[in-house]
Amino acid sequence: MKNFNSLQKKKKEKIPIIMVTAYNFYIAKIIDQIEEIDAILVGDSMANVEYGYESTIQITFEQMLDRVKIVSQNTLNKPVIADMPFLSYGVEIKYDILNCGRMIKEGYANAIKIEGGKEKIELIKRLSDIGVPVQGHIGLKPQHHNKEGGYKIAGKTDKEIEELLDDAIQLQNAGIFSLILECVTDEASKIITESLKIPTIGIGSGKNVDGQIAVINDLLGLSYYIPSFTKKYVDLNTIIKETLISWCNDIYSGKYPEKWFNKKDK
């Protein structure tokens, strides 16, 4: 049974929670076999790393829904969280609920994630009442970058920390089961994490959180831009390029396809 019960247990026992993104069936299948990973997020970061869009704003609901369904159908052990894309929520409560519900009903996701603070309280309460698990997201909010004048670190001042903490507590009270903190200062992350009963998951927010999440393409070196807070564990861009060049050279030299030539000679 795929659920999020282990997250709360890990927070209580101070065991790091680990999450990662996935956007296709073969990565989902690999992640599904790794015991240490607690959950998968089909993030709207897909807009940048899979579709090549300039920002997450360009990804459509139908594009997200399609990938959520693919990942969910190929994941037996890990719960899947669907990131709600820009303008698929925050428009009208009825419309918002229907879209979130589609991610669960049609996309087979186990939960949805939405960006924003106290302004999303009504939606989160309604979704929780219906039975839709919600993960919150505060700090740097990529879908809000036009309004906020770019991508900025959150929690630099006492006032910012106070506002973040207020949002976090209100989101918790509304019913979210965990909270993403993106690009939040160490001090703010520590205060928020220690103040909440639910787990905090950081991305670019230091170590003072209950767990970490990363974009799979960044970890594998498949992104053309990798944030400074993410470690590239392997350079698959270079490996793939070198592999294709070797293949081309083998074709030019007549070494490929070797087995086909052998059969023909016989």
C-alpha positions as CSV (number, residue, x, y, z in Angstrom):
1,M,0.0,0.0,0.0
2,K,1.5,3.3,-1.1
3,N,1.1,6.0,1.6
4,F,3.0,8.7,3.4
5,N,2.8,7.2,6.9
6,S,6.6,6.7,7.0
7,L,7.3,10.4,6.7
8,Q,5.8,11.3,10.1
9,K,7.6,8.3,11.7
10,K,10.9,9.4,10.2
11,K,10.5,13.0,11.5
12,K,9.8,11.7,15.0
13,E,12.8,9.3,14.9
14,K,15.0,12.0,13.2
15,I,15.7,9.7,10.2
16,P,16.2,11.7,7.0
17,I,13.3,11.7,4.5
18,I,14.4,11.3,0.9
19,M,12.3,12.3,-2.2
20,V,13.2,12.7,-5.8
21,T,11.5,13.7,-9.0
22,A,10.6,11.4,-11.9
23,Y,9.0,12.2,-15.3
24,N,9.0,8.9,-17.2
25,F,8.5,5.2,-16.8
26,Y,12.1,3.9,-16.8
27,I,13.3,6.4,-14.2
28,A,10.2,5.6,-12.1
29,K,10.9,1.9,-12.3
30,I,14.5,2.4,-11.1
31,I,13.4,4.7,-8.2
32,D,10.7,2.2,-7.2
33,Q,13.4,-0.4,-6.5
34,I,15.4,1.8,-4.1
35,E,14.3,1.2,-0.5
36,E,15.9,4.4,0.9
37,I,13.7,6.7,-1.3
38,D,10.4,7.5,0.4
39,A,8.3,9.2,-2.3
40,I,8.4,10.5,-5.9
41,L,7.4,13.9,-7.0
42,V,6.3,14.5,-10.6
43,G,7.4,18.1,-10.4
44,D,6.6,21.0,-12.7
45,S,10.4,21.3,-13.0
46,M,9.6,18.9,-15.9
47,A,8.9,22.1,-17.9
48,N,12.6,23.0,-17.8
49,V,14.4,19.6,-17.8
50,E,12.1,17.6,-20.1
51,Y,10.4,20.1,-22.4
52,G,13.1,22.8,-22.4
53,Y,10.7,25.6,-21.5
54,E,12.2,28.8,-20.0
55,S,10.2,28.4,-16.8
56,T,7.7,26.1,-15.0
57,I,4.8,28.5,-16.0
58,Q,4.7,27.1,-19.6
59,I,3.9,23.5,-18.7
60,T,0.2,22.7,-19.2
61,F,-2.1,20.7,-17.0
62,E,-2.6,18.0,-19.7
63,Q,1.2,17.6,-20.1
64,M,1.6,17.2,-16.3
65,L,-1.4,14.8,-16.1
66,D,0.1,12.6,-18.8
67,R,3.4,12.2,-17.0
68,V,1.9,11.7,-13.6
69,K,-0.1,8.8,-15.0
70,I,2.9,7.3,-16.6
71,V,5.0,7.5,-13.4
72,S,2.1,6.3,-11.2
73,Q,1.3,3.3,-13.3
74,N,5.0,2.2,-13.3
75,T,5.4,2.6,-9.5
76,L,4.4,-0.2,-7.2
77,N,6.2,0.7,-4.0
78,K,6.5,4.5,-3.8
79,P,3.8,7.0,-3.3
80,V,3.6,9.6,-6.1
81,I,2.9,13.3,-5.6
82,A,1.6,15.4,-8.6
83,D,2.8,18.9,-8.8
84,M,-0.1,21.2,-9.8
85,P,1.0,23.5,-12.6
86,F,0.5,27.2,-13.0
87,L,-3.2,28.3,-13.4
88,S,-4.5,24.7,-12.7
89,Y,-5.4,26.0,-9.2
90,G,-5.9,29.4,-7.5
91,V,-8.5,30.4,-10.1
92,E,-11.9,29.3,-8.7
93,I,-12.4,26.8,-5.9
94,K,-14.6,24.5,-7.8
95,Y,-12.2,24.5,-10.8
96,D,-9.2,24.0,-8.5
97,I,-10.7,21.0,-6.8
98,L,-11.7,19.4,-10.0
99,N,-8.2,19.7,-11.4
100,C,-6.6,18.4,-8.2
101,G,-9.1,15.5,-8.2
102,R,-8.2,14.7,-11.8
103,M,-4.5,14.2,-10.8
104,I,-5.7,11.6,-8.3
105,K,-8.5,10.0,-10.3
106,E,-7.0,10.0,-13.8
107,G,-3.3,10.4,-13.0
108,Y,-3.4,7.8,-10.2
109,A,-1.3,10.1,-8.0
110,N,-1.4,9.5,-4.2
111,A,-1.2,13.3,-3.4
112,I,-0.9,16.7,-5.0
113,K,1.5,19.6,-4.3
114,I,0.6,23.3,-4.5
115,E,2.7,26.4,-4.1
116,G,1.7,29.2,-1.7
117,G,1.0,30.2,1.8
118,K,-2.1,31.2,3.8
119,E,-3.9,32.3,0.6
120,K,-4.3,28.6,-0.3
121,I,-5.8,27.6,3.1
122,E,-9.4,27.3,1.8
123,L,-8.4,25.1,-1.0
124,I,-6.3,22.8,1.2
125,K,-9.1,22.5,3.7
126,R,-11.6,21.5,1.0
127,L,-9.2,19.0,-0.5
128,S,-8.4,17.5,2.9
129,D,-12.1,17.1,3.6
130,I,-12.6,15.3,0.3
131,G,-9.7,13.0,0.9
132,V,-7.0,14.5,-1.3
133,P,-3.6,14.5,0.5
134,V,-1.8,17.8,0.0
135,Q,1.9,18.7,0.2
136,G,2.7,22.4,0.7
137,H,5.4,24.5,-0.9
138,I,6.8,27.8,0.4
139,G,10.0,29.8,0.2
140,L,11.1,30.3,-3.4
141,K,8.0,29.6,-5.5
142,P,9.0,29.2,-9.2
143,Q,5.4,29.7,-10.4
144,H,5.5,33.2,-8.7
145,H,8.8,34.4,-10.2
146,N,7.2,37.0,-12.4
147,K,5.4,38.6,-9.5
148,E,8.3,38.3,-7.1
149,G,10.9,39.7,-9.6
150,G,12.9,36.5,-10.1
151,Y,14.2,33.6,-8.1
152,K,15.2,34.7,-4.6
153,I,16.4,33.1,-1.4
154,A,13.6,33.3,1.3
155,G,14.0,34.0,5.0
156,K,16.8,36.5,5.0
157,T,15.3,38.9,7.5
158,D,13.4,38.5,10.8
159,K,10.2,39.7,9.1
160,E,10.6,37.2,6.2
161,I,11.2,34.4,8.7
162,E,8.1,35.4,10.7
163,E,6.0,35.4,7.5
164,L,7.3,32.0,6.4
165,L,6.6,30.5,9.8
166,D,3.1,31.9,9.9
167,D,2.4,30.4,6.4
168,A,3.9,27.1,7.5
169,I,1.8,26.8,10.7
170,Q,-1.4,27.8,8.9
171,L,-0.8,25.3,6.1
172,Q,-0.2,22.6,8.7
173,N,-3.4,23.5,10.5
174,A,-5.2,23.4,7.1
175,G,-4.2,19.7,6.7
176,I,-1.0,19.4,4.6
177,F,1.0,16.2,5.4
178,S,4.4,17.7,4.6
179,L,6.0,21.0,3.5
180,I,8.5,21.7,0.8
181,L,11.0,24.5,1.7
182,E,12.7,25.8,-1.4
183,C,15.8,28.0,-1.1
184,V,15.0,29.0,2.5
185,T,17.9,30.1,4.7
186,D,19.3,27.7,7.3
187,E,18.0,29.8,10.2
188,A,14.4,29.9,8.7
189,S,14.5,26.2,7.9
190,K,15.5,25.4,11.5
191,I,12.8,27.5,13.1
192,I,10.1,26.2,10.8
193,T,11.1,22.6,11.1
194,E,11.3,22.7,14.9
195,S,7.9,24.5,15.0
196,L,5.9,22.0,12.9
197,K,4.6,18.6,13.7
198,I,4.6,17.6,10.0
199,P,7.8,16.9,8.1
200,T,9.7,19.6,6.2
201,I,11.5,18.6,2.9
202,G,14.2,20.9,1.7
203,I,15.6,21.8,-1.7
204,G,18.4,24.3,-1.5
205,S,17.5,24.9,2.1
206,G,20.4,23.4,4.0
207,K,20.4,20.6,6.6
208,N,18.0,22.0,9.2
209,V,15.0,20.1,7.6
210,D,13.5,16.7,8.0
211,G,14.4,15.5,4.5
212,Q,15.7,16.4,1.1
213,I,14.3,16.4,-2.4
214,A,16.2,16.8,-5.7
215,V,15.5,17.0,-9.4
216,I,16.6,13.6,-10.9
217,N,18.0,15.3,-14.1
218,D,20.3,17.5,-11.9
219,L,21.6,14.5,-9.9
220,L,22.4,12.6,-13.1
221,G,23.9,15.5,-15.0
222,L,21.2,15.6,-17.6
223,S,20.2,19.2,-17.1
224,Y,21.8,22.0,-19.0
225,Y,21.6,24.2,-15.9
226,I,22.2,22.7,-12.5
227,P,21.6,24.8,-9.4
228,S,24.6,25.5,-7.1
229,F,22.9,23.7,-4.2
230,T,22.6,20.4,-6.1
231,K,25.5,18.0,-6.5
232,K,25.9,16.4,-9.9
233,Y,26.7,12.8,-9.1
234,V,27.4,11.7,-12.7
235,D,27.7,13.5,-16.0
236,L,25.3,11.6,-18.2
237,N,25.3,14.4,-20.8
238,T,29.0,13.8,-21.5
239,I,28.6,10.0,-21.3
240,I,25.7,10.0,-23.8
241,K,27.5,12.3,-26.2
242,E,30.7,10.2,-26.1
243,T,28.6,7.0,-26.6
244,L,26.9,8.4,-29.7
245,I,30.2,9.6,-31.1
246,S,31.7,6.1,-30.6
247,W,28.7,4.5,-32.3
248,C,29.1,6.9,-35.3
249,N,32.8,6.1,-35.6
250,D,32.0,2.4,-35.5
251,I,29.6,2.8,-38.4
252,Y,32.1,4.8,-40.4
253,S,34.8,2.2,-39.8
254,G,32.5,-0.7,-40.5
255,K,32.7,-2.2,-37.0
256,Y,28.9,-1.7,-36.5
257,P,26.7,-3.7,-36.8
258,E,29.2,-6.5,-36.1
259,K,26.7,-9.3,-35.5
260,W,24.8,-8.5,-38.7
261,F,27.9,-8.7,-40.8
262,N,28.8,-12.0,-39.2
263,K,25.4,-13.5,-40.1
264,K,25.6,-12.2,-43.6
265,D,29.1,-13.6,-44.1
266,K,27.8,-17.1,-43.1
